[in-house]
Amino acid sequence: MVKGAAFVALAVVSIAVLSFVVMSLWNSLIPTLFRGAQLEYWQAVGLLLLSRILFGGLRGRGGWHGHWRERLWRERWASLTPEERERLREKLERRCGQRAGSAPGTPPHPGG
């Protein structure tokens, strides 16, 4: 119970501090560079929430649940035979113009 309350308190303080940092950076850069409006504190909180939704999703990251695409790719790579791996490497090399997965036993990185 105490750990849960401490975690919630830490999360609230972290969001408050991060929102203040976003507001300060925005207000020091955007009006000068782009003649944009200054942000108030709650607008900075909303901007953080919006960026989390757009770029980070609503789930937590890290641990077993994070990077699910990479995990699926590694599982697929592990299930391939050596011949299938070589064919995939050649296909990616033709597509990307470089040798994919240069280290032995390393799956090619799908992002390039």
Order of alpha helices (4+ residues) and beta strands (2+ residues): alpha-alpha-alpha-alpha
